[in-house]
C-alpha cells in the first residue's frame, strides 16, 4: 500500500480515512485558495472510472446599511462570493455598483432614494447563496416590513398597550390595487365596524377586547399592502405600520438544450429569483412579469469546452436557494436545497 504525491504542498487536503478504506478526500476548513478542479480516477479489473468535481467556495458578505442625505440610504454587501443581490422597499430609485477584489470576492454598493416625505422606514434586503439578511432604518415612527412566505401565518401586531386603557382601535388596510379597508373597535361599547373589508381571511388574532392584533392564517400574494394600526388611550395615540410583503418561492427547472446549451427557469417567484451558473460560460437572462406580481426568470447558458462533465444552475431567492445540476455524460439531474 503505497501513496505517491507530486506537487502536493497543501496539507489541508487529507484522506477521510486511509486510501485502502476509502478513496474520498476531505478539506477540514475550506478557503478561497482551494477552489479548483478535483479529478479522481479509479482503476479496476472491470475498467477505469473518472469523476471530476469543480469546487466553488462561497463567502458570506458583511452587510451594512447607513442613512444618507436628501432621502437616501446606502446598503453594502462587502466581500461576498458570488456577488450578493440587493433589493429595496418601499419602491424608489437606486443605483447599484460592484467592485471586484483580487481574491475573487465582490462588494456590492447600492444607493437608494425615495421620493415621498412620509416614508417611515427603509429596508435593504440582501440575497446571497449563503443566506439572506434584511436591515431596516426607521425614519419617523414605529414601522416595519414583514416578509411572509406564501401560505404561512402572518401576525400583524399593534402597539403594546394595556387593554384596560384602550379607548379605540383602528386598523387601515391598504391592499395593493384595492380601496382601503377600515376596522374600528370601540372599547366602551365593544362594537366593531368595518368599511370596504371584503377579505374574510384577515381576522382578529383573538378578540379585540383581549388583543388589538390581526391574523392572516394563510398569506397570499393579494395580501401585499400597508397595514396601519392606531390605538387611542387617555395618555395619547400610538401608531404602528406594517408593510406586508408576501414571498413566493419559484419553481425551478433545468433542462439540457442543443449545441452545449442549458436552460434554467425560476418560475413565478416573488421577488424575482437570481440565477448563477457554473462552470463559467456565456448566458442570457430574461424576466417575465405576471399580473399577480410574480416574476419568471429564464436563463439560457452556453459553455465552450467539450470536456464539461456537469452544469450547475444556482437559483437564489429570499425563500431559499436551490442548486440543480445536469451530469452531461450520465444524463442525470440532481437537486440540492438550502
Rosetta silent file (secondary structure, phi, psi, omega in degrees, C-alpha in Angstrom):
SEQUENCE: XXXXXXXXXXXXXXXXXXXXXXXXXXXXXXXXXXXXXXXXXXXXXXXXXXXXXXXXXXXXXXXXXXXXXXXXXXXXXXXXXXXXXXXXXXXXXXXXXXXXXXXXXXXXXXXXXXXXXXXXXXXXXXXXXXXXXXXXXXXXXXXXXXXXXXXXXXXXXXXXXXXXXXXXXXXXXXXXXXXXXXXXXXXXXXXXXXXXXXXXXXXXXXXXXXXXXXXXXXXXXXXXXXXXXXXXXXXXXXXXXXXXXXXXXXXXXXXXXXXXXXXXXXXXXXXXXXXXXXXXXXXXXXXXXXXXXXXXXXXXXXXXXXXXXXXXXXXXXXXXXXXXXXXXXXXXXXXXXX
SCORE:     score description
SCORE:     0.000 S_00000001
   1 L     0.000   94.381 -179.571    0.000    0.000    0.000 S_00000001
   2 L  -113.832  143.052  175.896    1.978    2.928   -1.343 S_00000001
   3 L  -124.087  125.546  178.088    0.856    6.523   -1.817 S_00000001
   4 L  -114.976  139.101  179.430    2.815    8.891   -4.036 S_00000001
   5 L  -125.319  138.607  177.442    2.292   12.651   -4.186 S_00000001
   6 L  -129.347  125.508  179.597    3.554   15.111   -6.797 S_00000001
   7 L    58.103   29.996 -179.789    3.349   18.911   -6.361 S_00000001
   8 L  -104.669   94.162 -175.700    1.000   18.427   -3.390 S_00000001
   9 L  -102.204  -14.117 -176.232    2.027   21.102   -0.895 S_00000001
  10 L   -88.225  108.413 -176.206   -1.315   21.851    0.785 S_00000001
  11 L   -79.664   -0.434  176.194   -1.506   19.704    3.904 S_00000001
  12 L   -77.431  -15.660  176.538   -5.162   20.664    4.479 S_00000001
  13 E   -90.133  115.789 -176.712   -6.108   18.094    1.838 S_00000001
  14 E  -136.003  165.038  171.134   -6.174   14.669    3.503 S_00000001
  15 E   -69.826  145.603  176.114   -7.722   11.247    3.140 S_00000001
  16 L   -66.683  -45.302  174.919  -11.023   10.876    5.014 S_00000001
  17 L  -121.070 -108.299  169.724   -9.842    7.524    6.383 S_00000001
  18 L  -129.944  151.864 -174.624   -6.999    5.673    4.660 S_00000001
  19 L   -61.487  -22.044  176.766   -6.842    5.064    0.897 S_00000001
  20 L   -78.418  -12.102  177.494   -7.253    1.304    1.398 S_00000001
  21 L  -101.465  -36.139 -176.854  -10.597    2.016    3.148 S_00000001
  22 L  -157.163  140.613  178.606  -11.983    4.899    1.073 S_00000001
  23 L   -86.220    5.874 -171.755  -10.826    6.963   -1.935 S_00000001
  24 L   -82.025  136.803  173.051  -12.502   10.107   -0.586 S_00000001
  25 E   -99.191  160.234  175.786  -10.520   13.261    0.248 S_00000001
  26 E  -138.020  153.597  172.483  -11.519   15.921    2.752 S_00000001
  27 E  -121.248  117.716 -174.416  -10.741   19.575    3.443 S_00000001
  28 L   -70.069  -36.967  179.480  -11.164   20.424    7.108 S_00000001
  29 L  -139.920  104.857 -174.781  -11.515   24.203    6.636 S_00000001
  30 L   -73.008  134.810  175.034  -12.318   25.395    3.121 S_00000001
  31 L  -129.879  168.052 -175.096  -10.680   28.635    1.949 S_00000001
  32 H   -60.230  -35.043 -176.377  -10.753   30.558   -1.319 S_00000001
  33 H   -73.298   -1.385  176.925   -7.371   29.286   -2.475 S_00000001
  34 H   -96.155    3.996  174.409   -8.732   25.729   -2.510 S_00000001
  35 L   -64.163  143.615  177.545  -11.067   26.451   -5.415 S_00000001
  36 E   157.039 -171.743 -178.174  -10.358   24.340   -8.448 S_00000001
  37 E   -99.795  124.414 -179.808  -10.979   21.101  -10.311 S_00000001
  38 E  -112.700  114.769 -177.111  -10.634   17.873   -8.336 S_00000001
  39 E  -113.654  131.375  178.622  -10.400   14.735  -10.514 S_00000001
  40 E  -121.887  127.426  177.900  -10.467   11.200   -9.135 S_00000001
  41 E  -122.577  128.420  178.646   -9.685    8.146  -11.272 S_00000001
  42 E  -116.619  123.297  177.781  -10.108    4.596  -10.007 S_00000001
  43 E   -98.736  126.759  178.386   -8.610    1.712  -11.993 S_00000001
  44 E  -130.974  173.376  178.004  -10.241   -1.694  -11.523 S_00000001
  45 L   -65.724  -21.872 -179.243  -10.225   -5.015  -13.284 S_00000001
  46 L   -93.117   -1.968  179.309  -13.535   -4.011  -14.866 S_00000001
  47 E   133.047  177.810 -179.172  -12.228   -0.721  -16.179 S_00000001
  48 E   -99.729  144.181  179.875  -11.362    2.804  -15.160 S_00000001
  49 E  -126.323  130.860 -175.723  -13.802    5.228  -13.518 S_00000001
  50 E  -122.260  135.131  174.223  -13.338    9.007  -13.541 S_00000001
  51 E  -135.324  130.912  178.129  -15.114   11.675  -11.510 S_00000001
  52 E  -115.545  139.724  177.372  -14.449   15.415  -11.656 S_00000001
  53 E  -131.839  123.759  179.523  -15.668   17.975   -9.115 S_00000001
  54 E   -95.098  106.013 -174.321  -15.367   21.719   -9.641 S_00000001
  55 E   -85.678  121.887  174.518  -15.107   23.204   -6.141 S_00000001
  56 L  -115.460  126.641 -178.831  -16.515   26.706   -5.673 S_00000001
  57 L   -94.947  124.904  178.271  -16.067   28.348   -2.271 S_00000001
  58 L   -92.808  136.663  179.954  -18.927   30.603   -1.116 S_00000001
  59 E  -121.981  118.211  177.733  -18.098   33.626    1.052 S_00000001
  60 L   -67.582  141.258 -179.741  -20.894   35.379    3.011 S_00000001
  61 L   -83.678  146.022  168.716  -20.921   39.148    2.597 S_00000001
  62 E   -83.478  127.850 -171.197  -20.683   41.588    5.510 S_00000001
  63 E  -112.535  133.010  175.649  -23.773   43.799    5.232 S_00000001
  64 E  -131.364  150.436  175.403  -24.163   47.430    6.329 S_00000001
  65 E  -139.029  120.413 -177.441  -27.000   49.945    5.941 S_00000001
  66 E  -130.145  141.619  175.736  -26.468   53.641    6.671 S_00000001
  67 E   -73.347  147.115  175.646  -28.706   56.690    6.136 S_00000001
  68 L  -113.994 -155.968  179.581  -27.514   59.384    3.724 S_00000001
  69 L  -103.449  157.937  174.143  -28.646   62.892    2.868 S_00000001
  70 L    55.924   51.950  177.516  -31.714   64.089    0.937 S_00000001
  71 L    58.465   50.481  175.945  -33.788   60.934    1.456 S_00000001
  72 E  -127.098  158.369  173.385  -31.038   58.453    0.565 S_00000001
  73 E  -144.351  149.570 -177.876  -29.651   55.308    2.154 S_00000001
  74 E  -122.098  122.226  177.922  -26.567   53.243    1.308 S_00000001
  75 E  -114.743  130.468  179.283  -26.519   49.459    1.632 S_00000001
  76 E  -124.264  136.145  170.466  -23.290   47.499    1.139 S_00000001
  77 E  -114.106  103.458 -164.157  -22.702   43.760    0.855 S_00000001
  78 E   -97.202  128.746  170.538  -18.944   43.592    1.353 S_00000001
  79 E    54.309   51.969  174.535  -16.551   40.937    0.008 S_00000001
  80 E  -100.841  161.931  176.954  -19.047   38.206   -0.818 S_00000001
  81 E  -145.449  116.681   -3.685  -18.639   35.378   -3.308 S_00000001
  82 L   -71.621 -176.338  179.923  -20.542   35.354   -5.559 S_00000001
  83 L   -60.743  138.720  176.161  -21.782   38.943   -5.548 S_00000001
  84 L   -74.015  163.395  173.629  -24.857   39.491   -3.370 S_00000001
  85 E  -110.752  137.786 -177.679  -28.119   40.880   -4.737 S_00000001
  86 E  -117.866  129.469  175.546  -29.688   43.950   -3.082 S_00000001
  87 E  -120.724  156.276 -178.374  -33.410   44.786   -3.061 S_00000001
  88 E  -127.573  150.111  167.788  -35.168   47.791   -1.510 S_00000001
  89 E  -147.510  140.379    0.676  -38.552   48.550   -0.012 S_00000001
  90 L   -72.118  177.335 -177.560  -40.545   50.753   -0.340 S_00000001
  91 L   -58.805  142.752  177.589  -40.182   51.407   -4.056 S_00000001
  92 L  -175.907  168.671  178.626  -37.636   54.034   -5.024 S_00000001
  93 E   -76.183  143.699  176.171  -34.766   54.795   -7.389 S_00000001
  94 E  -149.050  150.105  176.509  -31.454   53.107   -6.696 S_00000001
  95 E  -120.183  123.849 -176.537  -28.012   52.855   -8.269 S_00000001
  96 E  -118.456  131.043 -179.741  -26.067   49.644   -7.650 S_00000001
  97 E  -127.258  154.091  178.808  -22.360   49.174   -8.358 S_00000001
  98 E  -121.543  143.935  175.871  -19.983   46.251   -7.980 S_00000001
  99 E  -126.670  124.180  179.903  -16.294   46.209   -7.075 S_00000001
 100 E   -88.652  142.054  177.264  -14.166   43.126   -7.725 S_00000001
 101 L  -110.718  160.127 -173.293  -11.369   42.150   -5.332 S_00000001
 102 L   -65.667  -22.473 -179.302   -8.187   40.259   -6.132 S_00000001
 103 L   -88.874    6.142  177.875   -9.263   37.203   -4.118 S_00000001
 104 L    94.580   -5.294  177.392  -12.392   36.728   -6.234 S_00000001
 105 L   -83.956  166.102 -177.478  -14.884   38.303   -3.822 S_00000001
 106 E  -132.826  140.506  170.392  -17.204   41.173   -4.753 S_00000001
 107 E  -107.518  127.626  178.552  -18.502   44.223   -2.892 S_00000001
 108 E  -109.612  128.525 -178.774  -21.949   45.461   -3.948 S_00000001
 109 E  -125.371  121.637 -177.779  -22.924   49.035   -3.040 S_00000001
 110 E  -120.876  123.069  176.597  -26.469   50.285   -3.602 S_00000001
 111 E  -104.495  124.315 -169.841  -27.504   53.913   -3.083 S_00000001
 112 E  -116.994  141.461  178.963  -31.260   54.280   -2.709 S_00000001
 113 E  -134.624  132.796  176.876  -33.503   57.362   -2.959 S_00000001
 114 L  -116.369  147.231 -173.374  -37.191   57.668   -2.153 S_00000001
 115 L   -85.058  -38.977 -171.329  -39.469   60.470   -3.307 S_00000001
 116 L   -73.894  142.578  176.333  -42.144   60.628   -0.607 S_00000001
 117 L   -76.809  -20.805 -173.134  -41.665   62.709    2.507 S_00000001
 118 L   -94.464   15.914  177.024  -43.849   60.381    4.563 S_00000001
 119 L   -69.229  124.703 -175.399  -41.653   57.281    4.266 S_00000001
 120 L   -97.978  -20.298 -178.847  -41.250   55.984    7.805 S_00000001
 121 E  -154.907  147.270  177.465  -38.813   53.131    7.221 S_00000001
 122 E  -122.808  136.495 -178.377  -36.385   51.874    4.583 S_00000001
 123 E  -124.507  130.560  173.191  -35.414   48.210    4.242 S_00000001
 124 E  -105.647  120.106  179.170  -32.407   46.732    2.459 S_00000001
 125 E  -107.539  117.016 -177.528  -32.870   43.042    1.600 S_00000001
 126 E  -107.457  119.905 -179.049  -29.597   41.283    0.753 S_00000001
 127 E  -106.623  128.344 -179.468  -29.875   37.925   -1.008 S_00000001
 128 L  -147.268  152.725 -178.448  -26.863   35.605   -1.104 S_00000001
 129 L   -59.430  -25.621 -179.561  -26.276   31.891   -1.617 S_00000001
 130 L   -86.967   -6.946 -178.780  -25.017   31.611    1.987 S_00000001
 131 L   144.593  160.017 -177.632  -28.157   33.226    3.431 S_00000001
 132 L  -109.680  151.178  178.083  -30.335   36.332    3.275 S_00000001
 133 E  -135.046  145.259  174.162  -30.362   39.402    5.508 S_00000001
 134 E  -124.395  122.203  178.694  -32.831   42.256    5.989 S_00000001
 135 E  -115.618  130.988  179.511  -31.619   45.529    7.533 S_00000001
 136 E  -108.714  155.326  163.852  -34.040   48.339    8.448 S_00000001
 137 E  -126.143  117.195  176.945  -33.736   52.063    9.098 S_00000001
 138 E   -88.533  122.235 -171.317  -36.714   53.501   10.956 S_00000001
 139 L   -93.586  -48.623 -171.526  -37.058   57.135    9.909 S_00000001
 140 L  -124.189  -40.180 -171.346  -40.041   58.693   11.636 S_00000001
 141 L  -146.787  175.604  179.779  -42.271   56.287   13.528 S_00000001
 142 L   -66.060  113.990 -176.517  -42.768   52.711   14.672 S_00000001
 143 E  -157.035  151.129  175.360  -42.921   50.779   11.413 S_00000001
 144 E  -153.820  163.192  173.430  -41.636   47.596    9.904 S_00000001
 145 E  -107.474  128.609  179.145  -41.774   45.459    6.814 S_00000001
 146 E  -103.120  122.824  174.613  -42.974   41.917    7.290 S_00000001
 147 E  -102.254  116.383 -176.630  -41.713   39.282    4.870 S_00000001
 148 E  -126.958  132.123  178.089  -44.001   36.254    4.980 S_00000001
 149 E   -74.672  141.786 -179.430  -43.820   33.204    2.751 S_00000001
 150 L   -53.235  132.015 -179.334  -46.991   32.395    0.848 S_00000001
 151 L    93.624  -14.351 -179.792  -49.199   30.026    2.835 S_00000001
 152 L   -86.439  164.248  175.482  -47.656   30.916    6.206 S_00000001
 153 L   -77.061  143.891  176.702  -49.402   32.704    9.065 S_00000001
 154 E  -125.027  115.963  176.974  -48.910   36.467    9.354 S_00000001
 155 E   -99.161  119.792 -177.770  -49.434   38.114   12.758 S_00000001
 156 E  -104.424  104.759 -172.706  -49.902   41.881   12.459 S_00000001
 157 L   -89.656  148.057  174.657  -49.164   43.402   15.852 S_00000001
 158 L  -106.602  172.883 -177.261  -50.359   46.723   17.175 S_00000001
 159 L   -59.648  129.181 -179.740  -48.657   48.961   19.752 S_00000001
 160 L   -66.434  121.694 -179.335  -48.496   47.149   23.119 S_00000001
 161 L  -151.708  139.411  177.910  -50.876   48.922   25.479 S_00000001
 162 L   -56.911  128.087 -177.250  -52.975   47.683   28.428 S_00000001
 163 H   -63.972  -22.603  177.692  -56.410   46.889   27.054 S_00000001
 164 H   -67.896  -20.130 -179.922  -57.969   48.445   30.178 S_00000001
 165 H   -99.402   -5.418 -175.957  -56.640   51.818   28.973 S_00000001
 166 E   -77.239  130.395  176.165  -57.663   51.432   25.332 S_00000001
 167 E   -96.725  -42.861 -175.337  -60.461   53.702   24.121 S_00000001
 168 E  -151.729  142.453  172.571  -60.429   52.833   20.409 S_00000001
 169 E  -117.729  131.119  178.753  -58.568   50.551   17.990 S_00000001
 170 E  -132.718  124.016  173.077  -58.439   51.481   14.323 S_00000001
 171 E  -109.393  135.497  171.218  -56.888   49.440   11.520 S_00000001
 172 E  -120.980  119.035 -175.901  -56.482   50.797    7.992 S_00000001
 173 E  -114.006  114.782 -179.641  -55.544   48.105    5.459 S_00000001
 174 E  -109.359   86.840  175.242  -54.397   49.285    2.040 S_00000001
 175 E   -73.496  145.997 -173.868  -54.066   46.187   -0.123 S_00000001
 176 L   -63.394  125.504  178.580  -52.391   46.879   -3.443 S_00000001
 177 L    79.911    9.115 -178.642  -54.936   47.918   -6.051 S_00000001
 178 L  -123.509  152.747  173.752  -57.844   47.879   -3.569 S_00000001
 179 L   -66.039  149.321 -177.581  -59.727   50.652   -1.716 S_00000001
 180 L   -61.167  136.880  173.230  -58.618   50.976    1.936 S_00000001
 181 E   -95.809  133.578 -179.698  -60.327   48.694    4.431 S_00000001
 182 E  -121.410  128.224  177.268  -61.098   50.308    7.807 S_00000001
 183 E  -121.129  123.947 -179.621  -61.781   48.390   11.013 S_00000001
 184 E  -124.872  127.212  176.203  -62.781   50.351   14.130 S_00000001
 185 E  -119.455  126.398  177.993  -63.301   48.828   17.567 S_00000001
 186 E  -104.207  118.974 -174.340  -64.715   50.939   20.436 S_00000001
 187 L   -66.238  -34.473 -175.826  -63.807   49.537   23.835 S_00000001
 188 L   -63.646  -43.008 -177.884  -66.656   51.227   25.700 S_00000001
 189 L   -99.493   -9.608 -176.427  -69.389   49.573   23.642 S_00000001
 190 L    57.165   36.724  178.885  -67.327   46.572   22.448 S_00000001
 191 E  -104.858  141.487  178.043  -68.574   47.263   18.938 S_00000001
 192 E  -123.215  127.478  179.477  -66.537   46.627   15.791 S_00000001
 193 E  -119.504  141.942  179.706  -67.337   48.304   12.465 S_00000001
 194 E  -125.799  142.039  177.249  -65.799   47.519    9.069 S_00000001
 195 E  -130.758  126.219  179.503  -65.745   49.568    5.861 S_00000001
 196 L    60.612   29.124 -178.533  -64.613   48.152    2.476 S_00000001
 197 L  -106.545   96.485 -175.478  -63.337   44.997    4.204 S_00000001
 198 L  -103.999  -12.348 -176.754  -64.177   42.088    1.909 S_00000001
 199 L   -88.993  103.649 -177.242  -61.276   39.714    2.675 S_00000001
 200 L   -77.661   -2.658  176.887  -62.548   37.331    5.355 S_00000001
 201 L   -77.818  -15.459  177.256  -59.112   35.734    5.643 S_00000001
 202 E   -95.394  116.587 -174.611  -57.984   38.741    7.723 S_00000001
 203 E  -133.869  169.193  169.206  -59.316   38.320   11.278 S_00000001
 204 E   -65.907  143.479  178.969  -58.613   39.368   14.853 S_00000001
 205 L   -64.233  -39.152  172.636  -55.862   37.220   16.371 S_00000001
 206 L  -129.294 -101.599  169.595  -58.162   36.563   19.366 S_00000001
 207 L  -132.967  150.860 -173.865  -60.908   39.107   20.143 S_00000001
 208 L   -64.150  -21.555  177.179  -60.425   42.901   20.080 S_00000001
 209 L   -79.169  -11.723  177.296  -61.169   43.240   23.807 S_00000001
 210 L  -103.302  -36.556 -177.388  -58.226   40.901   24.505 S_00000001
 211 L  -154.411  140.367  178.009  -55.717   41.937   21.806 S_00000001
 212 L   -84.394    1.188 -172.081  -55.597   44.543   19.014 S_00000001
 213 L   -76.666  149.505  174.180  -53.560   42.235   16.740 S_00000001
 214 E  -105.795  160.620 -178.871  -54.761   40.903   13.385 S_00000001
 215 E  -138.398  135.246  168.624  -54.037   37.482   11.899 S_00000001
 216 E  -112.979  115.808 -173.918  -53.835   36.108    8.366 S_00000001
 217 L   -67.999  -38.742  179.897  -53.971   32.312    8.588 S_00000001
 218 L  -140.258  100.673 -175.904  -52.517   31.647    5.126 S_00000001
 219 L   -65.158  138.088  176.903  -50.848   34.632    3.452 S_00000001
 220 L  -123.712  166.494 -177.646  -51.480   35.053   -0.280 S_00000001
 221 H   -58.353  -35.854 -177.435  -49.968   37.376   -2.873 S_00000001
 222 H   -76.284    3.941  172.638  -53.033   39.620   -2.765 S_00000001
 223 H   -89.633   -3.541  173.526  -52.355   40.308    0.944 S_00000001
 224 L   -53.525  135.595  175.998  -49.413   42.538   -0.033 S_00000001
 225 E   158.817 -174.798 -177.778  -50.023   46.024    1.322 S_00000001
 226 E  -103.996  125.205 -179.594  -49.755   48.523    4.158 S_00000001
 227 E  -114.516  112.715 -176.970  -51.397   47.670    7.487 S_00000001
 228 E  -114.254  131.767 -179.828  -51.692   50.654    9.875 S_00000001
 229 E  -122.322  131.514  174.015  -52.948   50.387   13.448 S_00000001
 230 E  -118.399  134.045  173.101  -53.881   53.281   15.759 S_00000001
 231 E  -118.550  125.136  178.143  -54.653   52.861   19.444 S_00000001
 232 E  -100.274  127.083  178.076  -56.306   55.744   21.287 S_00000001
 233 E  -134.440  166.277  175.475  -55.733   55.935   25.060 S_00000001
 234 L   -60.602  -24.236 -179.712  -56.074   58.685   27.698 S_00000001
 235 L   -83.497  -11.633 -179.377  -52.270   59.020   27.570 S_00000001
 236 E   140.011 -176.045 -178.770  -52.228   59.659   23.814 S_00000001
 237 E  -104.625  145.418  179.583  -52.354   57.939   20.453 S_00000001
 238 E  -129.989  134.916 -177.864  -49.979   55.224   19.276 S_00000001
 239 E  -125.176  141.787  173.385  -49.469   54.120   15.678 S_00000001
 240 E  -137.839  139.838 -177.082  -47.754   51.124   14.157 S_00000001
 241 E  -126.583  139.990  176.894  -47.406   50.335   10.471 S_00000001
 242 E  -126.010  124.887  171.734  -46.574   47.079    8.699 S_00000001
 243 E   -97.319  101.494 -174.469  -45.668   46.838    5.028 S_00000001
 244 E   -84.066  122.996  177.317  -46.539   43.213    4.346 S_00000001
 245 E  -117.380  115.651 -179.818  -44.538   41.578    1.559 S_00000001
 246 E   -90.522  121.957 -179.234  -45.615   38.052    0.644 S_00000001
 247 E   -92.413  135.741  179.962  -42.740   35.955   -0.700 S_00000001
 248 E  -119.322  116.222  177.873  -43.465   33.272   -3.296 S_00000001
 249 L   -67.945  134.643  179.345  -40.852   30.524   -3.844 S_00000001
 250 L   -78.887  153.840  168.038  -40.258   29.903   -7.552 S_00000001
 251 E   -85.886  126.420 -172.908  -40.493   26.509   -9.207 S_00000001
 252 E  -111.156  131.582  177.615  -37.022   25.834  -10.625 S_00000001
 253 E  -129.983  151.187  175.973  -36.271   23.684  -13.664 S_00000001
 254 E  -138.410  121.447 -177.646  -33.056   22.871  -15.533 S_00000001
 255 E  -130.345  141.686  175.831  -33.126   21.247  -18.961 S_00000001
 256 E   -74.450  146.725  175.875  -30.366   20.474  -21.469 S_00000001
 257 L  -114.324 -156.620  179.735  -30.534   22.163  -24.857 S_00000001
 258 L  -103.555  157.912  173.931  -28.679   21.773  -28.123 S_00000001
 259 L    56.276   51.241  176.777  -25.133   22.787  -29.072 S_00000001
 260 L    59.279   49.953  175.831  -23.784   22.888  -25.493 S_00000001
 261 E  -126.593  157.503  173.282  -26.655   24.874  -24.011 S_00000001
 262 E  -143.254  150.453 -178.444  -28.848   24.505  -20.939 S_00000001
 263 E  -122.324  122.321  177.645  -31.974   26.380  -19.866 S_00000001
 264 E  -114.638  130.982  179.510  -32.703   27.166  -16.217 S_00000001
 265 E  -125.664  134.675  169.861  -36.039   28.676  -15.201 S_00000001
 266 E  -112.396  102.848 -164.742  -37.190   30.080  -11.854 S_00000001
 267 E   -96.045  127.686  170.389  -40.930   30.221  -12.449 S_00000001
 268 E    55.581   51.202  174.368  -43.405   32.605  -10.779 S_00000001
 269 E   -98.566  161.729  177.297  -41.286   33.727   -7.834 S_00000001
 270 E  -146.129  115.847   -5.052  -41.708   36.887   -5.776 S_00000001
 271 L   -70.371 -176.345  179.669  -39.415   38.725   -5.839 S_00000001
 272 L   -61.210  137.809  176.094  -37.609   37.568   -8.971 S_00000001
 273 L   -73.220  162.706  173.270  -35.010   34.888   -8.316 S_00000001
 274 E  -110.435  137.044 -177.262  -31.352   35.337   -9.251 S_00000001
 275 E  -117.357  130.403  176.076  -29.689   32.690  -11.420 S_00000001
 276 E  -123.592  156.510 -177.341  -25.959   31.867  -11.447 S_00000001
 277 E  -127.893  151.666  167.711  -24.081   29.257  -13.495 S_00000001
 278 E  -149.362  142.456    0.251  -21.019   27.100  -13.158 S_00000001
 279 L   -71.367  175.524 -177.459  -18.665   26.378  -14.861 S_00000001
 280 L   -57.259  142.741  178.147  -18.061   29.758  -16.457 S_00000001
 281 L  -175.714  170.658  178.902  -19.861   30.357  -19.727 S_00000001
 282 E   -79.096  143.761  176.582  -21.980   32.830  -21.615 S_00000001
 283 E  -148.371  150.676  176.011  -25.595   33.249  -20.573 S_00000001
 284 E  -120.714  124.074 -177.029  -28.613   35.367  -21.465 S_00000001
 285 E  -117.181  131.149 -179.175  -31.149   36.005  -18.689 S_00000001
 286 E  -126.734  153.905  177.793  -34.669   37.332  -19.251 S_00000001
 287 E  -122.499  143.092  175.070  -37.550   38.196  -16.925 S_00000001
 288 E  -127.753  118.982  179.937  -41.285   37.935  -17.468 S_00000001
 289 E   -87.180  140.846  179.377  -43.628   39.721  -15.047 S_00000001
 290 L  -108.667  160.560 -173.814  -47.027   38.219  -14.271 S_00000001
 291 L   -64.929  -22.209 -179.076  -50.244   40.012  -13.359 S_00000001
 292 L   -90.007    7.990  177.813  -50.177   38.684   -9.779 S_00000001
 293 L    93.986   -6.054  177.090  -46.806   40.286   -9.033 S_00000001
 294 L   -84.778  164.586 -176.391  -44.677   37.180   -9.525 S_00000001
 295 E  -135.649  135.596  172.504  -41.774   37.013  -11.970 S_00000001
 296 E  -102.824  127.591  178.658  -40.372   34.181  -14.087 S_00000001
 297 E  -108.672  128.369 -178.302  -36.624   34.298  -14.734 S_00000001
 298 E  -125.976  122.867 -177.530  -35.271   32.299  -17.694 S_00000001
 299 E  -122.591  124.741  177.627  -31.545   31.919  -18.276 S_00000001
 300 E  -105.427  124.633 -170.116  -30.012   30.257  -21.366 S_00000001
 301 E  -118.571  141.367  178.587  -26.424   29.164  -20.791 S_00000001
 302 E  -134.781  132.983  177.482  -23.717   28.117  -23.249 S_00000001
 303 L  -116.358  150.329 -173.041  -20.301   26.638  -22.494 S_00000001
 304 L   -87.858  -37.111 -171.360  -17.362   26.485  -24.857 S_00000001
 305 L   -75.906  145.885  177.051  -15.412   23.425  -23.716 S_00000001
 306 L   -80.118  -20.032 -172.565  -16.188   19.937  -24.991 S_00000001
 307 L   -95.455   17.242  177.829  -14.974   18.283  -21.785 S_00000001
 308 L   -70.112  124.987 -176.597  -17.565   19.778  -19.428 S_00000001
 309 L   -98.114  -21.362 -179.360  -18.992   16.890  -17.374 S_00000001
 310 E  -152.863  147.869  177.320  -21.656   18.741  -15.374 S_00000001
 311 E  -121.770  134.434 -178.045  -23.541   22.036  -15.466 S_00000001
 312 E  -118.854  131.833  173.052  -24.879   23.697  -12.310 S_00000001
 313 E  -110.859  120.780  176.879  -27.694   26.264  -12.066 S_00000001
 314 E  -102.523  117.343  176.820  -27.849   28.184   -8.763 S_00000001
 315 E  -106.416  114.823 -177.684  -31.242   29.822   -8.116 S_00000001
 316 E  -103.497  131.269 -178.091  -31.068   32.321   -5.247 S_00000001
 317 L  -151.499  148.527  179.522  -34.284   33.538   -3.609 S_00000001
 318 L   -57.873  -23.292  179.101  -35.269   35.013   -0.208 S_00000001
 319 L   -84.214   -6.172 -178.620  -37.388   31.889    0.482 S_00000001
 320 L   141.963  155.154 -178.368  -34.396   29.598   -0.017 S_00000001
 321 L  -104.163  152.218 -177.722  -31.719   28.668   -2.511 S_00000001
 322 E  -137.953  136.177  176.790  -31.750   25.748   -4.929 S_00000001
 323 E  -119.704  122.071  176.558  -28.948   24.125   -6.908 S_00000001
 324 E  -115.298  141.711  179.510  -29.768   21.965   -9.926 S_00000001
 325 E  -133.836  150.183  171.484  -27.187   20.070  -11.933 S_00000001
 326 E  -119.499  119.260  172.144  -27.084   18.084  -15.128 S_00000001
 327 E   -84.946  109.954 -166.439  -24.415   15.400  -15.421 S_00000001
 328 L   -67.699  -36.997 -175.887  -23.925   15.547  -19.157 S_00000001
 329 L   -79.747  -27.704 -176.004  -22.390   12.142  -19.746 S_00000001
 330 L  -102.721   -9.875  178.081  -24.777   10.209  -17.496 S_00000001
 331 L    70.480   24.480 -178.412  -27.954   12.180  -18.236 S_00000001
 332 E   -99.427  147.938  174.337  -28.769   12.656  -14.548 S_00000001
 333 E  -118.327  122.737 -179.052  -30.381   15.720  -12.958 S_00000001
 334 E  -113.103  147.697 -179.608  -29.594   16.366   -9.286 S_00000001
 335 E  -126.343  130.766  176.433  -31.282   18.872   -6.955 S_00000001
 336 E  -123.014  127.637  178.470  -29.725   20.413   -3.821 S_00000001
 337 E  -106.918  148.952  172.308  -31.784   22.600   -1.463 S_00000001
 338 L  -113.092    0.000    0.000  -30.552   25.084    1.109 S_00000001
